[in-house]
Amino acid sequence: MDFSEIDKKTFLFLNGIHNAFFDIVMNWLSNLLLWIPLSLFIAYVLIKNFNLKSKTSLILNILLVLLFAFFQFLICVKLTPSFVDGVIHRVRPCYDPYISTFIHFEGNDSGRFGFFASRACLAFSVGTFLYFALWEKHKSLKITFIVLAILISYSRIYLGLQYPANILVSAVTGILIGTLSYPFFFFIKNSVSTN
């Protein structure tokens, strides 16, 4: 059995765990509109964590957080998928003629081909960045963001849109982006004296 077959069997197992309640939850987790309130909450947590002393520093930090959120979105949702999917043309599970009749398919598909899972990348990029950025006293919040990244990623398998290998590659890419973003963010933050 080759890796592709193992990936498909793992997908069928994970996709097969479903019920009406989780159909709603997973559709909600997979919806990009979730990122609007989530982004506002993340910005609030980060800015509160910085112990700011003036209105000017508050405005500069809000702009910096929004700028980094935009760059993570741009890299994970626009640039990387365009590059990877241009090189790797993998049919989504819901279009695979060998397994499409066996899968639980929910929600909207994003086109016939799609190797890179941009939502998984973005969720892990933000989760990793926050894991490093939040102080030790926010341990439960750090864990919450990592669990949320896992659930958002799993939702793509649950909905029949991504294979586990696609999610794994995208999550690792997101972790790398989040890890590299963290020191760069604080370098800029300290350079422009936003405390």
Backbone as a printed PyTorch tensor [residue, N CA C, xyz], in Angstrom:
tensor([[[  0.8410,  -1.1800,   0.0000],
         [  0.0000,   0.0000,   0.0000],
         [  0.8950,   1.2550,   0.0000]],

        [[  0.6840,   2.1590,  -0.9490],
         [  1.5120,   3.3610,  -1.0130],
         [  0.9570,   4.4640,  -0.1000]],

        [[  1.7130,   5.5710,   0.0000],
         [  1.3390,   6.6610,   0.9050],
         [ -0.0190,   7.2620,   0.5470]],

        [[ -0.2990,   7.3900,  -0.7460],
         [ -1.5710,   7.9620,  -1.1960],
         [ -2.7580,   7.1250,  -0.7090]],

        [[ -2.5960,   5.8100,  -0.7460],
         [ -3.6700,   4.9240,  -0.2710],
         [ -3.8620,   5.0550,   1.2380]],

        [[ -2.7630,   5.1530,   1.9780],
         [ -2.8430,   5.3420,   3.4330],
         [ -3.5380,   6.6630,   3.7410]],

        [[ -3.1860,   7.7010,   2.9940],
         [ -3.7980,   9.0200,   3.1740],
         [ -5.3060,   8.9550,   2.9200]],

        [[ -5.7100,   8.2510,   1.8640],
         [ -7.1350,   8.1300,   1.5370],
         [ -7.8830,   7.3280,   2.6000]],

        [[ -7.2710,   6.2550,   3.0900],
         [ -7.9230,   5.4480,   4.1370],
         [ -8.0580,   6.2460,   5.4330]],

        [[ -7.0250,   6.9960,   5.7700],
         [ -7.0840,   7.8540,   6.9650],
         [ -8.1660,   8.9110,   6.7860]],

        [[ -8.2270,   9.4850,   5.5980],
         [ -9.2640,  10.4770,   5.3040],
         [-10.6560,   9.8720,   5.4960]],

        [[-10.8850,   8.7010,   4.9050],
         [-12.2070,   8.0680,   4.9990],
         [-12.5900,   7.7830,   6.4510]],

        [[-11.6230,   7.3690,   7.2580],
         [-11.9010,   7.1260,   8.6770],
         [-12.2860,   8.4260,   9.3750]],

        [[-11.4530,   9.4720,   9.2200],
         [-11.7020,  10.7470,   9.9000],
         [-12.9530,  11.4410,   9.3730]],

        [[-13.1970,  11.3310,   8.0840],
         [-14.3790,  11.9390,   7.4750],
         [-15.6590,  11.2030,   7.8750]],

        [[-15.5100,   9.9340,   8.2040],
         [-16.6750,   9.1190,   8.5480],
         [-17.2250,   9.3610,   9.9400]],

        [[-16.5140,  10.1100,  10.7640],
         [-16.9710,  10.4150,  12.1230],
         [-17.7960,  11.6930,  12.0480]],

        [[-19.1040,  11.5550,  11.9580],
         [-19.9310,  12.7580,  11.8240],
         [-21.3190,  12.5550,  12.4040]],

        [[-21.9580,  13.6790,  12.7120],
         [-23.3630,  13.7070,  13.1030],
         [-23.9320,  15.0860,  12.7930]],

        [[-25.2190,  15.2840,  12.9630],
         [-25.8870,  16.5290,  12.5750],
         [-25.3370,  17.7340,  13.3400]],

        [[-25.0560,  17.5610,  14.6370],
         [-24.5370,  18.6690,  15.4370],
         [-23.1720,  19.1170,  14.9270]],

        [[-22.2700,  18.1500,  14.6890],
         [-20.9360,  18.4970,  14.2220],
         [-20.9230,  18.9920,  12.7830]],

        [[-21.9530,  18.6310,  11.9930],
         [-22.0650,  19.2130,  10.6530],
         [-22.1430,  20.7380,  10.7520]],

        [[-22.9200,  21.2260,  11.7020],
         [-23.0770,  22.6700,  11.9060],
         [-21.7870,  23.2670,  12.4560]],

        [[-21.2140,  22.6280,  13.4880],
         [-19.9960,  23.1450,  14.1290],
         [-18.8400,  23.1990,  13.1390]],

        [[-18.6450,  22.1500,  12.3780],
         [-17.5120,  22.0980,  11.4420],
         [-17.6810,  23.0760,  10.2800]],

        [[-18.9150,  23.2610,   9.8240],
         [-19.1500,  24.2890,   8.8030],
         [-18.8140,  25.6690,   9.3420]],

        [[-19.1860,  25.9170,  10.5840],
         [-18.8960,  27.2010,  11.2200],
         [-17.3960,  27.3940,  11.3880]],

        [[-16.6850,  26.3530,  11.8620],
         [-15.2340,  26.4510,  12.0520],
         [-14.4930,  26.6630,  10.7360]],

        [[-15.0290,  26.1400,   9.6650],
         [-14.3710,  26.2280,   8.3740],
         [-14.6760,  27.5390,   7.6390]],

        [[-15.6320,  28.2820,   8.1360],
         [-16.0520,  29.5200,   7.4860],
         [-15.0490,  30.6380,   7.7700]],

        [[-14.5670,  31.2950,   6.7290],
         [-13.5910,  32.3790,   6.9090],
         [-14.1720,  33.5680,   7.6810]],

        [[-15.4960,  33.6880,   7.7420],
         [-16.1080,  34.7670,   8.5280],
         [-15.8150,  34.6230,  10.0210]],

        [[-15.4940,  33.4180,  10.4510],
         [-15.0960,  33.1920,  11.8460],
         [-13.8900,  34.0420,  12.2070]],

        [[-13.0390,  34.3280,  11.2170],
         [-11.7990,  35.0570,  11.4870],
         [-12.0290,  36.5240,  11.8410]],

        [[-13.2050,  37.0760,  11.5380],
         [-13.4570,  38.4800,  11.8770],
         [-13.5380,  38.6630,  13.3950]],

        [[-14.4700,  37.9820,  14.1020],
         [-14.4740,  38.1490,  15.5640],
         [-13.2270,  37.5710,  16.2230]],

        [[-12.7020,  36.5020,  15.6510],
         [-11.4980,  35.8910,  16.2120],
         [-10.3140,  36.8510,  16.1230]],

        [[-10.1740,  37.5400,  14.9920],
         [ -9.0830,  38.5030,  14.8230],
         [ -9.2090,  39.6660,  15.7930]],

        [[-10.4240,  40.1390,  15.9880],
         [-10.6390,  41.2390,  16.9410],
         [-10.2780,  40.8090,  18.3570]],

        [[-10.6570,  39.5910,  18.7190],
         [-10.3330,  39.0780,  20.0460],
         [ -8.8210,  38.9100,  20.2130]],

        [[ -8.1700,  38.3750,  19.2020],
         [ -6.7150,  38.1800,  19.2430],
         [ -5.9950,  39.5290,  19.3690]],

        [[ -6.4450,  40.5210,  18.5850],
         [ -5.8420,  41.8540,  18.6710],
         [ -6.0170,  42.4270,  20.0780]],

        [[ -7.2040,  42.2440,  20.6410],
         [ -7.4710,  42.7270,  22.0030],
         [ -6.5400,  42.0640,  23.0170]],

        [[ -6.4000,  40.7420,  22.9230],
         [ -5.5510,  39.9890,  23.8600],
         [ -4.0900,  40.4280,  23.7360]],

        [[ -3.6100,  40.5540,  22.5030],
         [ -2.2150,  40.9560,  22.2980],
         [ -1.9480,  42.3590,  22.8440]],

        [[ -2.8230,  43.2730,  22.5120],
         [ -2.6180,  44.6590,  22.9270],
         [ -2.7240,  44.7900,  24.4510]],

        [[ -3.6600,  44.0790,  25.0530],
         [ -3.7840,  44.0880,  26.5180],
         [ -2.5210,  43.4930,  27.1560]],

        [[ -1.9350,  42.5200,  26.4900],
         [ -0.7420,  41.8440,  26.9860],
         [  0.5080,  42.7390,  26.9640]],

        [[  0.4880,  43.8070,  26.1280],
         [  1.6680,  44.6570,  25.9770],
         [  1.8430,  45.6940,  27.0890]],

        [[  0.8430,  45.8910,  27.9530],
         [  0.9090,  46.8920,  29.0390],
         [  1.2830,  48.2710,  28.4950]],

        [[  0.4510,  48.7940,  27.6350],
         [  0.7400,  50.0560,  26.9580],
         [  0.5520,  51.2550,  27.8900]],

        [[  1.3250,  52.3160,  27.6430],
         [  1.3390,  53.4660,  28.5390],
         [  0.6670,  54.7140,  27.9590]],

        [[  0.4320,  54.7580,  26.6450],
         [ -0.1500,  55.9650,  26.0510],
         [ -1.0750,  55.6080,  24.8950]],

        [[ -1.8820,  56.6040,  24.4810],
         [ -2.7840,  56.4070,  23.3470],
         [ -2.0040,  56.2050,  22.0510]],

        [[ -0.8900,  56.9100,  21.9130],
         [ -0.0660,  56.7720,  20.7130],
         [  0.4710,  55.3520,  20.5930]],

        [[  0.9660,  54.8080,  21.6900],
         [  1.4870,  53.4350,  21.6480],
         [  0.3600,  52.4410,  21.3870]],

        [[ -0.8410,  52.7400,  21.8890],
         [ -1.9930,  51.8760,  21.6350],
         [ -2.3010,  51.8430,  20.1380]],

        [[ -2.3470,  53.0100,  19.5070],
         [ -2.6470,  53.0940,  18.0700],
         [ -1.5580,  52.4000,  17.2490]],

        [[ -0.2880,  52.6480,  17.5820],
         [  0.8100,  52.0100,  16.8580],
         [  0.7580,  50.4860,  16.9900]],

        [[  0.4500,  49.9930,  18.1870],
         [  0.3650,  48.5420,  18.3970],
         [ -0.8150,  47.9350,  17.6620]],

        [[ -1.9460,  48.6290,  17.6470],
         [ -3.1090,  48.1300,  16.8960],
         [ -2.7490,  48.0280,  15.4110]],

        [[ -2.1210,  49.0670,  14.8860],
         [ -1.7120,  49.0440,  13.4770],
         [ -0.7090,  47.9290,  13.1850]],

        [[  0.2290,  47.7230,  14.0980],
         [  1.2340,  46.6730,  13.9210],
         [  0.5960,  45.2820,  13.9520]],

        [[ -0.3140,  45.0560,  14.8990],
         [ -1.0090,  43.7600,  14.9880],
         [ -1.8250,  43.5270,  13.7180]],

        [[ -2.5450,  44.5530,  13.2530],
         [ -3.3470,  44.4180,  12.0270],
         [ -2.4570,  44.1610,  10.8090]],

        [[ -1.3120,  44.8270,  10.7520],
         [ -0.3700,  44.6250,   9.6520],
         [  0.1290,  43.1770,   9.6260]],

        [[  0.4910,  42.6490,  10.7910],
         [  0.9720,  41.2660,  10.8420],
         [ -0.1430,  40.2680,  10.5480]],

        [[ -1.3500,  40.5750,  10.9990],
         [ -2.4940,  39.7100,  10.6840],
         [ -2.7170,  39.6760,   9.1770]],

        [[ -2.6150,  40.8440,   8.5430],
         [ -2.7800,  40.9280,   7.0930],
         [ -1.7020,  40.1250,   6.3700]],

        [[ -0.4340,  40.2470,   6.8120],
         [  0.6520,  39.5120,   6.1640],
         [  0.4940,  38.0060,   6.3420]],

        [[  0.0750,  37.5690,   7.5250],
         [ -0.1370,  36.1340,   7.7190],
         [ -1.2710,  35.6430,   6.8210]],

        [[ -2.3350,  36.4410,   6.7170],
         [ -3.4500,  36.0950,   5.8300],
         [ -2.9670,  36.0250,   4.3820]],

        [[ -2.2110,  37.0310,   3.9640],
         [ -1.7060,  37.0900,   2.5950],
         [ -0.8250,  35.8870,   2.2620]],

        [[  0.0870,  35.5440,   3.1570],
         [  1.0000,  34.4280,   2.9130],
         [  0.2520,  33.0920,   2.9220]],

        [[ -0.6220,  32.8930,   3.9270],
         [ -1.2890,  31.5920,   4.0870],
         [ -2.4670,  31.3760,   3.1410]],

        [[ -3.1800,  32.4270,   2.8060],
         [ -4.4170,  32.2640,   2.0360],
         [ -4.2550,  32.6140,   0.5590]],

        [[ -3.3170,  33.4790,   0.2490],
         [ -3.1720,  33.9040,  -1.1470],
         [ -1.8890,  33.4000,  -1.8110]],

        [[ -0.7350,  33.7320,  -1.2330],
         [  0.5360,  33.4580,  -1.9140],
         [  0.9170,  31.9800,  -1.9280]],

        [[  0.9760,  31.3570,  -0.7580],
         [  1.4200,  29.9630,  -0.6880],
         [  0.4880,  29.0200,  -1.4440]],

        [[ -0.8520,  29.1280,  -1.2650],
         [ -1.7250,  28.2360,  -2.0510],
         [ -1.5570,  28.4020,  -3.5590]],

        [[ -1.3940,  29.6500,  -4.0130],
         [ -1.2160,  29.8750,  -5.4560],
         [  0.0370,  29.1800,  -5.9630]],

        [[  1.1210,  29.2840,  -5.2070],
         [  2.3770,  28.6550,  -5.6110],
         [  2.2730,  27.1270,  -5.5480]],

        [[  1.8420,  26.5960,  -4.3910],
         [  1.8110,  25.1330,  -4.1940],
         [  0.8110,  24.4710,  -5.1290]],

        [[ -0.4080,  25.0410,  -5.2070],
         [ -1.4200,  24.4210,  -6.0620],
         [ -1.0740,  24.5500,  -7.5460]],

        [[ -0.2140,  25.5120,  -7.8890],
         [  0.2650,  25.6170,  -9.2640],
         [  1.2450,  24.5110,  -9.6170]],

        [[  1.8990,  23.9480,  -8.5970],
         [  2.8870,  22.8900,  -8.7990],
         [  2.2660,  21.5070,  -8.5820]],

        [[  1.4570,  21.3810,  -7.5280],
         [  0.8490,  20.0900,  -7.1700],
         [ -0.6420,  20.1470,  -7.4770]],

        [[ -1.0770,  19.3860,  -8.4550],
         [ -2.4980,  19.3460,  -8.8350],
         [ -3.1340,  18.0940,  -8.2410]],

        [[ -3.6040,  18.2200,  -7.0130],
         [ -4.2400,  17.0720,  -6.3700],
         [ -5.7450,  17.3040,  -6.3220]],

        [[ -6.4850,  16.3240,  -6.7820],
         [ -7.9420,  16.4110,  -6.7760],
         [ -8.4350,  16.3430,  -5.3330]],

        [[ -9.3800,  17.1940,  -5.0060],
         [ -9.9710,  17.1780,  -3.6680],
         [-10.7360,  15.8680,  -3.4610]],

        [[-10.8600,  15.4200,  -2.2040],
         [-11.5640,  14.1540,  -1.9380],
         [-12.9790,  14.1160,  -2.5160]],

        [[-13.6870,  15.2320,  -2.4410],
         [-15.0710,  15.2540,  -2.9270],
         [-15.1650,  15.0700,  -4.4410]],

        [[-14.0460,  15.2110,  -5.1670],
         [-14.0130,  15.0090,  -6.6200],
         [-13.2810,  13.7360,  -7.0210]],

        [[-12.7190,  13.0270,  -6.0580],
         [-11.9860,  11.7970,  -6.3610],
         [-12.9940,  10.7020,  -6.7280]],

        [[-12.9820,  10.2020,  -7.9710],
         [-13.9930,   9.2270,  -8.3930],
         [-13.9430,   7.9060,  -7.6210]],

        [[-12.7970,   7.6020,  -7.0080],
         [-12.6690,   6.3360,  -6.2870],
         [-13.2720,   6.3890,  -4.8910]],

        [[-13.3520,   7.5730,  -4.3030],
         [-13.8660,   7.6390,  -2.9310],
         [-15.0350,   8.6100,  -2.7370]],

        [[-15.3560,   9.4080,  -3.7500],
         [-16.3650,  10.4550,  -3.5720],
         [-17.7350,   9.9130,  -3.1610]],

        [[-18.0620,   8.7060,  -3.5810],
         [-19.3680,   8.1480,  -3.2000],
         [-19.3860,   7.6470,  -1.7520]],

        [[-18.2210,   7.5150,  -1.1280],
         [-18.1340,   7.0090,   0.2420],
         [-17.9660,   8.1080,   1.2870]],

        [[-17.7770,   9.3350,   0.8390],
         [-17.4390,  10.3680,   1.8110],
         [-18.6610,  11.1400,   2.2850]],

        [[-18.4960,  11.7490,   3.4310],
         [-19.4860,  12.6680,   3.9880],
         [-19.0670,  14.0610,   3.5260]],

        [[-19.8350,  14.6330,   2.6010],
         [-19.4760,  15.9320,   2.0280],
         [-20.4570,  16.9830,   2.5230]],

        [[-19.9280,  18.0230,   3.1500],
         [-20.7330,  19.1220,   3.6890],
         [-20.2090,  20.4390,   3.1690]],

        [[-21.0800,  21.4100,   3.0440],
         [-20.6390,  22.7690,   2.7600],
         [-20.2550,  23.0070,   1.3190]],

        [[-19.5060,  24.0780,   1.1300],
         [-19.1080,  24.5250,  -0.2030],
         [-17.7340,  23.9640,  -0.5570]],

        [[-17.6080,  23.4990,  -1.7870],
         [-16.2760,  23.0870,  -2.2160],
         [-15.5410,  24.3010,  -2.7660]],

        [[-14.2380,  24.1950,  -2.8260],
         [-13.4090,  25.3240,  -3.2530],
         [-12.7480,  25.0560,  -4.5980]],

        [[-13.3710,  24.2730,  -5.4170],
         [-12.7850,  23.9330,  -6.7150],
         [-12.3120,  22.4970,  -6.7480]],

        [[-12.1410,  21.9880,  -7.9310],
         [-11.7870,  20.5770,  -8.1300],
         [-10.4060,  20.2300,  -7.5750]],

        [[ -9.4360,  21.1280,  -7.7530],
         [ -8.0810,  20.8530,  -7.3000],
         [ -7.7440,  21.7060,  -6.0870]],

        [[ -6.9230,  21.1800,  -5.2200],
         [ -6.4820,  21.9480,  -4.0670],
         [ -5.6630,  21.1050,  -3.1130]],

        [[ -4.3490,  21.2290,  -3.2080],
         [ -3.4830,  20.4960,  -2.2840],
         [ -3.3000,  21.2770,  -0.9880]],

        [[ -3.0520,  22.5830,  -1.1020],
         [ -2.7160,  23.3790,   0.0730],
         [ -3.9810,  23.8020,   0.8110]],

        [[ -3.9950,  23.5490,   2.1230],
         [ -5.1380,  23.9060,   2.9770],
         [ -4.8540,  25.2380,   3.6600]],

        [[ -5.3100,  26.3200,   3.0310],
         [ -4.9760,  27.6630,   3.5230],
         [ -5.5360,  27.9360,   4.9180]],

        [[ -6.7060,  27.3970,   5.2410],
         [ -7.2730,  27.6180,   6.5740],
         [ -6.4140,  26.9610,   7.6530]],

        [[ -5.9150,  25.7680,   7.3610],
         [ -5.0350,  25.0780,   8.3120],
         [ -3.7420,  25.8560,   8.4910]],

        [[ -3.1960,  26.3480,   7.4010],
         [ -1.9610,  27.1360,   7.4570],
         [ -2.1730,  28.3890,   8.3040]],

        [[ -3.2510,  29.1170,   8.0220],
         [ -3.5290,  30.3540,   8.7550],
         [ -3.7890,  30.0940,  10.2300]],

        [[ -4.5630,  29.0670,  10.5300],
         [ -4.8750,  28.7460,  11.9240],
         [ -3.6080,  28.3970,  12.7050]],

        [[ -2.7320,  27.6030,  12.1110],
         [ -1.4970,  27.2350,  12.8070],
         [ -0.4810,  28.3700,  12.8300]],

        [[ -0.4850,  29.2040,  11.8080],
         [  0.4050,  30.3590,  11.8050],
         [  0.0420,  31.3020,  12.9480]],

        [[ -1.2270,  31.6370,  13.0520],
         [ -1.6980,  32.5290,  14.1200],
         [ -1.5340,  31.8580,  15.4850]],

        [[ -1.9090,  30.5840,  15.5770],
         [ -1.7830,  29.8590,  16.8510],
         [ -0.3460,  29.7920,  17.3420]],

        [[  0.5940,  29.5410,  16.4350],
         [  2.0130,  29.4730,  16.8050],
         [  2.5290,  30.8440,  17.2200]],

        [[  2.1780,  31.8640,  16.4440],
         [  2.5800,  33.2300,  16.7810],
         [  2.0880,  33.5910,  18.1880]],

        [[  0.8290,  33.2990,  18.4680],
         [  0.2590,  33.6240,  19.7860],
         [  0.8840,  32.7890,  20.8900]],

        [[  1.2320,  31.5630,  20.5700],
         [  1.8740,  30.7050,  21.5730],
         [  3.1580,  31.3600,  22.0760]],

        [[  3.9320,  31.9450,  21.1640],
         [  5.1680,  32.6240,  21.5560],
         [  4.9160,  34.0150,  22.1330]],

        [[  3.9290,  34.7260,  21.5840],
         [  3.7140,  36.1300,  21.9510],
         [  3.0760,  36.3130,  23.3260]],

        [[  2.2280,  35.3860,  23.7280],
         [  1.5410,  35.5440,  25.0090],
         [  2.4390,  35.0940,  26.1510]],

        [[  2.3750,  35.8270,  27.2180],
         [  3.2120,  35.5030,  28.3660],
         [  2.7640,  34.2090,  29.0220]],

        [[  3.5850,  33.7380,  29.9470],
         [  3.3450,  32.4600,  30.6250],
         [  2.0200,  32.4510,  31.3870]],

        [[  1.5850,  33.6180,  31.8480],
         [  0.3310,  33.6590,  32.6230],
         [ -0.8880,  33.3640,  31.7530]],

        [[ -0.7310,  33.3580,  30.4550],
         [ -1.8430,  33.0790,  29.5370],
         [ -1.7810,  31.6540,  28.9820]],

        [[ -1.3050,  30.7220,  29.7750],
         [ -1.0990,  29.3480,  29.3040],
         [ -2.3980,  28.7240,  28.7610]],

        [[ -3.5130,  28.9460,  29.4640],
         [ -4.7820,  28.3520,  29.0170],
         [ -5.2330,  28.9560,  27.6890]],

        [[ -4.9570,  30.2430,  27.4820],
         [ -5.3070,  30.8960,  26.2250],
         [ -4.4360,  30.3720,  25.0860]],

        [[ -3.1580,  30.1300,  25.3660],
         [ -2.2510,  29.5450,  24.3650],
         [ -2.7860,  28.1920,  23.9000]],

        [[ -3.1580,  27.3670,  24.8690],
         [ -3.6720,  26.0280,  24.5550],
         [ -4.9690,  26.1350,  23.7620]],

        [[ -5.8280,  27.0980,  24.1240],
         [ -7.0900,  27.3040,  23.4130],
         [ -6.8500,  27.6030,  21.9380]],

        [[ -5.8730,  28.4710,  21.6420],
         [ -5.6020,  28.8190,  20.2450],
         [ -5.0360,  27.6330,  19.4620]],

        [[ -4.2200,  26.8060,  20.0990],
         [ -3.6780,  25.6210,  19.4250],
         [ -4.7970,  24.6030,  19.1650]],

        [[ -5.6690,  24.3990,  20.1620],
         [ -6.8110,  23.4790,  19.9820],
         [ -7.7220,  23.9940,  18.8640]],

        [[ -7.9450,  25.3000,  18.8330],
         [ -8.7720,  25.8920,  17.7780],
         [ -8.1380,  25.6550,  16.4000]],

        [[ -6.8290,  25.7700,  16.3050],
         [ -6.1320,  25.5090,  15.0380],
         [ -6.3300,  24.0600,  14.5980]],

        [[ -6.2580,  23.1430,  15.5500],
         [ -6.4680,  21.7200,  15.2400],
         [ -7.8950,  21.4860,  14.7580]],

        [[ -8.8700,  22.0950,  15.4460],
         [-10.2840,  21.9110,  15.0640],
         [-10.5860,  22.5160,  13.6930]],

        [[-10.0530,  23.7050,  13.4280],
         [-10.2580,  24.3370,  12.1120],
         [ -9.6650,  23.4470,  11.0170]],

        [[ -8.4890,  22.9040,  11.2800],
         [ -7.8400,  22.0190,  10.3010],
         [ -8.6470,  20.7400,  10.0950]],

        [[ -9.1090,  20.1480,  11.1860],
         [ -9.9030,  18.9170,  11.0810],
         [-11.2160,  19.1640,  10.3350]],

        [[-11.7550,  20.3740,  10.4820],
         [-13.0300,  20.6750,   9.8120],
         [-12.9250,  20.4920,   8.2980]],

        [[-11.7440,  20.7270,   7.7480],
         [-11.5630,  20.5840,   6.3040],
         [-11.6330,  19.1150,   5.8760]],

        [[-11.1510,  18.2220,   6.7470],
         [-11.2760,  16.7760,   6.4860],
         [-12.7160,  16.3540,   6.6910]],

        [[-13.3050,  16.8050,   7.7840],
         [-14.6880,  16.4710,   8.1360],
         [-15.6450,  16.8350,   6.9960]],

        [[-15.4150,  17.9970,   6.3850],
         [-16.3050,  18.4750,   5.3250],
         [-16.0190,  17.8310,   3.9680]],

        [[-14.9690,  17.0060,   3.8940],
         [-14.6570,  16.2870,   2.6570],
         [-13.8520,  17.0860,   1.6560]],

        [[-13.1360,  18.1010,   2.1330],
         [-12.4400,  19.0120,   1.2250],
         [-10.9260,  18.8340,   1.1670]],

        [[-10.3350,  18.1930,   2.1710],
         [ -8.8790,  18.0450,   2.2090],
         [ -8.4930,  16.6740,   2.7560]],

        [[ -7.3880,  16.1640,   2.2350],
         [ -6.8100,  14.9320,   2.7660],
         [ -5.9470,  15.2660,   3.9860]],

        [[ -5.7370,  14.3020,   4.8880],
         [ -4.8820,  14.5480,   6.0600],
         [ -3.4690,  14.9980,   5.7080]],

        [[ -2.8770,  14.4350,   4.6440],
         [ -1.5160,  14.8450,   4.2490],
         [ -1.4910,  16.3180,   3.8510]],

        [[ -2.5380,  16.7660,   3.1560],
         [ -2.6260,  18.1810,   2.7770],
         [ -2.6640,  19.0610,   4.0280]],

        [[ -3.4580,  18.6400,   4.9970],
         [ -3.5900,  19.3870,   6.2510],
         [ -2.2560,  19.4180,   6.9800]],

        [[ -1.5760,  18.2810,   7.0260],
         [ -0.2980,  18.1930,   7.7300],
         [  0.7500,  19.1240,   7.1060]],

        [[  0.8790,  19.0940,   5.7940],
         [  1.8320,  19.9730,   5.1060],
         [  1.4790,  21.4370,   5.3530]],

        [[  0.2100,  21.7660,   5.2700],
         [ -0.2390,  23.1490,   5.4680],
         [ -0.0470,  23.6030,   6.9120]],

        [[ -0.3070,  22.7090,   7.8640],
         [ -0.1250,  23.0450,   9.2840],
         [  1.3520,  23.2900,   9.5980]],

        [[  2.2240,  22.4470,   9.0780],
         [  3.6650,  22.6270,   9.2990],
         [  4.1300,  23.9450,   8.6740]],

        [[  3.6180,  24.2610,   7.4930],
         [  3.9370,  25.5410,   6.8550],
         [  3.4740,  26.6960,   7.7420]],

        [[  2.2660,  26.5830,   8.2880],
         [  1.7420,  27.6090,   9.1890],
         [  2.5820,  27.7710,  10.4400]],

        [[  3.0280,  26.6600,  11.0000],
         [  3.8890,  26.7040,  12.1970],
         [  5.1950,  27.4330,  11.8710]],

        [[  5.7730,  27.1470,  10.7000],
         [  7.0040,  27.8440,  10.2860],
         [  6.7700,  29.3400,  10.1100]],

        [[  5.6580,  29.7020,   9.4790],
         [  5.3360,  31.1200,   9.2710],
         [  5.1270,  31.8130,  10.6150]],

        [[  4.3820,  31.1710,  11.5230],
         [  4.1420,  31.7500,  12.8520],
         [  5.4130,  31.8860,  13.6610]],

        [[  6.2960,  30.9020,  13.5570],
         [  7.5680,  30.9270,  14.2920],
         [  8.4730,  32.0450,  13.7660]],

        [[  8.5090,  32.2310,  12.4520],
         [  9.3320,  33.2920,  11.8560],
         [  8.7120,  34.6800,  12.0790]],

        [[  7.3850,  34.7460,  12.1490],
         [  6.7040,  36.0260,  12.3460],
         [  6.9660,  36.6090,  13.7240]],

        [[  7.0690,  35.7300,  14.7190],
         [  7.1840,  36.1970,  16.1070],
         [  8.4020,  37.1000,  16.3350]],

        [[  9.6350,  36.6790,  16.0380],
         [ 10.7700,  37.5850,  16.2840],
         [ 10.7420,  38.8260,  15.3860]],

        [[ 10.2490,  38.6620,  14.1640],
         [ 10.1650,  39.7910,  13.2500],
         [  9.1870,  40.8460,  13.7790]],

        [[  8.0540,  40.3860,  14.2950],
         [  7.0520,  41.2840,  14.8880],
         [  7.6520,  42.0920,  16.0400]],

        [[  8.3340,  41.4050,  16.9640],
         [  8.8850,  42.1040,  18.1210],
         [ 10.0970,  42.9560,  17.7660]],

        [[ 10.8090,  42.6000,  16.7200],
         [ 11.9010,  43.4590,  16.2390],
         [ 11.3210,  44.7980,  15.7570]],

        [[ 10.2550,  44.7290,  14.9510],
         [  9.6220,  45.9580,  14.4630],
         [  8.9850,  46.7220,  15.6200]],

        [[  8.3330,  46.0100,  16.5210],
         [  7.6810,  46.6410,  17.6700],
         [  8.6960,  47.4160,  18.5090]],

        [[  9.8290,  46.8080,  18.7660],
         [ 10.8690,  47.4720,  19.5700],
         [ 11.5710,  48.5730,  18.7810]],

        [[ 11.7020,  48.4080,  17.4630],
         [ 12.3720,  49.4080,  16.6200],
         [ 11.6000,  50.7250,  16.5560]],

        [[ 10.2670,  50.6200,  16.5400],
         [  9.4580,  51.8350,  16.4480],
         [  8.9820,  52.3310,  17.8050]],

        [[  9.5210,  51.7300,  18.8800],
         [  9.2040,  52.1420,  20.2550],
         [  7.7050,  52.2380,  20.4960]],

        [[  7.0170,  51.1050,  20.3570],
         [  5.5630,  51.1060,  20.5270],
         [  5.1570,  50.7290,  21.9470]],

        [[  6.0250,  50.8680,  22.9340],
         [  5.6740,  50.5220,  24.3220],
         [  5.0390,  51.7040,  25.0360]]])
